[in-house]
Amino acid sequence: MTNSNAVLYIVATPIGNLEDITIRALKILASVDVILCEDTRMTKRLLTRHEINTATISYHAYSKLSKVEQIIQLLKEGKKLALVSDAGTPGISDPGAELVSIIRRELVAEISDGSVKIESVPGPSALTASLSISGVPCANFIFLGFLPHKKGRETLFKEIVSSQRTCVFYESPHRIMKTLESLNTHFEFISSSAVGDYLDKPNKKVTVCRELTKVFEEVVGGSAGVVLDYFSKNFDKVRGEFVVIVSNL
């Protein structure tokens, strides 16, 4: 029989500045039985900064089924758990989404009768943070997470550059230059093409946000060629996580 106190809190944590966390999130992290971390070392930095001593266990993309079973068992025992990612809101382009899906499937009866709860503790997200400072149309946008490394990548670029909606995706420092090169190549094709509906496509803007909420936060915007040229000349800035936004002018 599941204890009525069982709760899984989905807790958003800072994407850079360790002070970007809500009062409620701090209270929950300090009061739960266990914190589930994408990387315990990363989470320990946050906990130490705010003098929180709650026990942690890892849960990441390579966690075995036994770890999921352990988490489910803790909920069945009535434990209060908090799920955090390395940065931002769990479930957004990280393994937390799969964990929540499994728990909702495996504990459907307990969730239905209220003996297990899954609660959101909202806060930072690189997606919304980047859109808020980019100055691009964002009333209607498509979020693509991290782009695939190989299969379907070029097809996706074609869809991005031809989309009428703002497209947002995450990129790593290891692939950002290749991504900018691909965007530039596809935009050059569109601008030089005199075939079909390419003629009706409006000019596009590429905006890259990096080091969000940190000391060297930066937003670089312009044509794909301009942004590519900027990072080619400032290669020392190709570090950290990137948010790339492709929008109409």
C-alpha positions as CSV (number, residue, x, y, z in Angstrom):
1,M,0.0,0.0,0.0
2,T,1.5,3.3,-1.1
3,N,1.9,6.0,1.6
4,S,-0.1,9.1,0.8
5,N,3.0,11.3,1.3
6,A,4.6,10.1,-1.9
7,V,5.6,13.0,-4.2
8,L,7.9,13.4,-7.2
9,Y,8.8,17.1,-7.6
10,I,10.1,18.1,-11.0
11,V,12.4,21.0,-9.9
12,A,13.8,23.6,-12.3
13,T,17.4,24.6,-11.4
14,P,19.7,27.5,-12.6
15,I,21.0,27.4,-16.1
16,G,24.1,29.4,-15.1
17,N,23.8,31.9,-12.2
18,L,23.3,29.8,-9.1
19,E,21.0,32.4,-7.5
20,D,18.4,31.9,-10.2
21,I,16.3,29.5,-8.2
22,T,12.9,30.0,-6.6
23,I,12.3,30.0,-2.8
24,R,9.9,27.1,-3.2
25,A,12.5,25.1,-5.1
26,L,15.1,25.6,-2.3
27,K,12.5,24.6,0.4
28,I,11.6,21.4,-1.5
29,L,15.2,20.4,-2.2
30,A,16.0,20.8,1.5
31,S,13.0,18.8,2.6
32,V,12.7,15.8,0.3
33,D,14.1,12.4,1.1
34,V,16.2,12.1,-2.0
35,I,17.2,14.3,-5.0
36,L,17.5,12.5,-8.3
37,C,20.3,14.1,-10.3
38,E,21.4,14.0,-13.9
39,D,25.0,14.5,-12.6
40,T,25.4,14.5,-8.8
41,R,28.6,16.5,-9.0
42,M,26.8,19.4,-10.8
43,T,23.9,19.3,-8.3
44,K,26.2,19.3,-5.3
45,R,27.5,22.7,-6.4
46,L,24.0,24.1,-6.2
47,L,23.2,22.4,-2.9
48,T,26.5,23.5,-1.4
49,R,25.9,27.1,-2.5
50,H,22.5,27.1,-0.7
51,E,23.6,24.9,2.3
52,I,21.4,22.0,1.5
53,N,22.5,18.5,2.7
54,T,19.8,16.3,1.1
55,A,20.9,12.9,-0.1
56,T,21.4,12.5,-3.9
57,I,21.3,9.6,-6.3
58,S,22.0,9.7,-10.0
59,Y,19.5,9.3,-12.8
60,H,20.7,10.0,-16.4
61,A,20.3,8.8,-19.9
62,Y,22.4,5.7,-19.3
63,S,20.7,4.6,-16.1
64,K,19.7,1.0,-16.0
65,L,16.2,-0.3,-15.5
66,S,17.1,-1.3,-11.9
67,K,17.6,2.4,-11.1
68,V,14.1,3.2,-12.4
69,E,12.7,0.3,-10.3
70,Q,14.5,1.7,-7.3
71,I,12.9,5.1,-7.8
72,I,9.4,3.6,-8.2
73,Q,10.0,1.6,-5.0
74,L,10.9,4.7,-3.1
75,L,7.6,6.3,-4.2
76,K,5.7,3.2,-3.2
77,E,7.3,3.5,0.2
78,G,5.9,7.0,0.5
79,K,9.2,8.9,-0.1
80,K,9.3,12.5,-1.3
81,L,11.7,12.8,-4.3
82,A,12.9,15.8,-6.3
83,L,14.1,15.3,-9.9
84,V,16.6,17.9,-11.2
85,S,18.7,18.2,-14.4
86,D,22.1,19.6,-14.7
87,A,20.5,22.9,-15.7
88,G,17.0,24.3,-16.4
89,T,13.8,22.4,-16.3
90,P,13.8,18.6,-16.2
91,G,12.2,16.8,-19.1
92,I,13.2,19.5,-21.7
93,S,15.8,17.7,-23.8
94,D,17.0,15.4,-21.0
95,P,16.2,11.9,-19.6
96,G,13.8,13.2,-17.0
97,A,11.0,13.0,-19.6
98,E,11.3,9.3,-19.9
99,L,11.4,8.8,-16.2
100,V,8.2,10.7,-15.7
101,S,6.6,8.8,-18.5
102,I,7.5,5.4,-16.9
103,I,6.3,6.5,-13.5
104,R,3.0,7.6,-14.9
105,R,2.6,4.3,-16.7
106,E,3.8,2.0,-13.8
107,L,1.9,3.9,-11.0
108,V,-1.2,4.9,-12.9
109,A,-3.5,3.6,-10.2
110,E,-1.6,5.3,-7.4
111,I,-1.5,8.6,-9.3
112,S,-5.2,8.3,-10.0
113,D,-6.2,7.8,-6.4
114,G,-3.8,10.6,-5.2
115,S,-1.4,8.4,-3.2
116,V,1.4,9.4,-5.5
117,K,1.7,12.9,-6.9
118,I,3.9,14.4,-9.6
119,E,4.3,18.2,-9.1
120,S,6.0,20.8,-11.2
121,V,8.3,23.3,-9.5
122,P,8.8,25.7,-12.4
123,G,11.8,28.0,-13.0
124,P,14.7,28.6,-15.4
125,S,14.7,27.3,-18.9
126,A,17.3,28.1,-21.6
127,L,14.5,28.0,-24.2
128,T,12.4,30.8,-22.7
129,A,15.4,32.8,-21.4
130,S,16.8,33.0,-24.9
131,L,13.5,34.0,-26.6
132,S,13.0,36.7,-24.0
133,I,16.2,38.5,-24.9
134,S,16.5,37.7,-28.6
135,G,14.0,40.3,-29.9
136,V,12.6,37.9,-32.5
137,P,8.9,37.0,-33.2
138,C,8.0,34.2,-30.6
139,A,4.3,34.2,-30.3
140,N,4.4,31.1,-32.4
141,F,7.6,29.0,-32.4
142,I,8.8,25.4,-32.9
143,F,11.2,23.9,-30.3
144,L,13.4,21.1,-31.7
145,G,15.6,20.3,-28.7
146,F,19.1,19.0,-29.7
147,L,19.3,18.3,-33.5
148,P,20.2,14.7,-34.5
149,H,23.9,14.1,-35.0
150,K,23.6,12.4,-38.4
151,K,20.4,10.8,-39.6
152,G,17.9,13.3,-40.8
153,R,20.0,16.3,-39.9
154,E,20.2,17.9,-43.4
155,T,16.5,17.3,-43.9
156,L,15.8,19.1,-40.7
157,F,17.9,22.1,-41.8
158,K,15.9,22.3,-45.0
159,E,12.7,22.4,-42.9
160,I,14.2,25.1,-40.5
161,V,15.2,27.5,-43.2
162,S,11.9,27.2,-45.0
163,S,9.6,27.4,-42.0
164,Q,7.3,30.3,-41.5
165,R,7.5,29.9,-37.7
166,T,10.5,30.8,-35.5
167,C,12.5,27.6,-34.9
168,V,14.6,27.2,-31.7
169,F,17.1,24.4,-30.9
170,Y,20.0,23.6,-28.6
171,E,23.5,23.0,-29.8
172,S,26.8,22.0,-28.2
173,P,30.2,23.7,-28.7
174,H,31.4,20.7,-30.6
175,R,28.8,21.1,-33.4
176,I,27.9,24.8,-33.4
177,M,30.3,25.8,-36.2
178,K,29.1,22.9,-38.4
179,T,25.5,23.9,-37.7
180,L,26.1,27.5,-38.6
181,E,27.9,26.4,-41.8
182,S,24.9,24.1,-42.7
183,L,22.4,26.9,-42.1
184,N,24.5,29.3,-44.2
185,T,24.7,26.8,-47.0
186,H,20.9,26.2,-47.0
187,F,20.2,29.9,-46.9
188,E,22.5,30.6,-49.8
189,F,20.7,28.0,-51.8
190,I,17.3,29.6,-51.1
191,S,18.5,33.1,-51.9
192,S,20.0,32.0,-55.2
193,S,17.1,29.7,-56.2
194,A,14.5,30.7,-58.7
195,V,12.6,27.5,-58.4
196,G,9.1,26.9,-56.9
197,D,8.0,28.4,-53.6
198,Y,11.6,29.4,-52.5
199,L,10.9,32.7,-54.2
200,D,8.2,33.5,-51.7
201,K,10.3,32.8,-48.6
202,P,11.1,36.0,-46.5
203,N,14.6,36.9,-45.4
204,K,15.7,35.0,-42.3
205,K,17.6,35.9,-39.2
206,V,19.8,33.6,-37.1
207,T,20.3,34.5,-33.4
208,V,22.7,32.6,-31.2
209,C,22.5,33.0,-27.4
210,R,25.4,31.7,-25.3
211,E,26.5,31.7,-21.7
212,L,22.9,32.6,-20.6
213,T,22.7,34.2,-17.1
214,K,26.5,34.0,-16.7
215,V,29.1,36.9,-16.7
216,F,29.8,36.6,-20.4
217,E,26.2,36.2,-21.6
218,E,26.0,37.1,-25.3
219,V,23.4,37.4,-28.1
220,V,24.7,37.4,-31.7
221,G,22.2,38.0,-34.5
222,G,22.1,38.6,-38.2
223,S,22.2,36.5,-41.4
224,A,23.6,33.0,-41.2
225,G,26.8,34.2,-42.9
226,V,27.3,37.1,-40.5
227,V,26.8,34.9,-37.4
228,L,29.2,32.2,-38.9
229,D,31.8,34.9,-39.6
230,Y,31.5,36.3,-36.1
231,F,32.2,32.9,-34.4
232,S,34.9,32.0,-37.0
233,K,36.8,35.2,-36.0
234,N,36.0,34.8,-32.3
235,F,36.6,31.1,-31.9
236,D,37.5,31.5,-28.2
237,K,33.7,32.1,-27.7
238,V,32.8,28.7,-29.0
239,R,32.2,27.2,-25.6
240,G,29.3,26.4,-23.3
241,E,25.8,25.5,-24.5
242,F,24.2,27.4,-27.3
243,V,20.6,28.2,-28.1
244,V,20.0,28.9,-31.9
245,I,17.0,30.7,-33.1
246,V,16.0,31.0,-36.8
247,S,13.3,33.5,-37.4
248,N,11.8,35.8,-40.0
249,L,13.1,39.3,-40.1
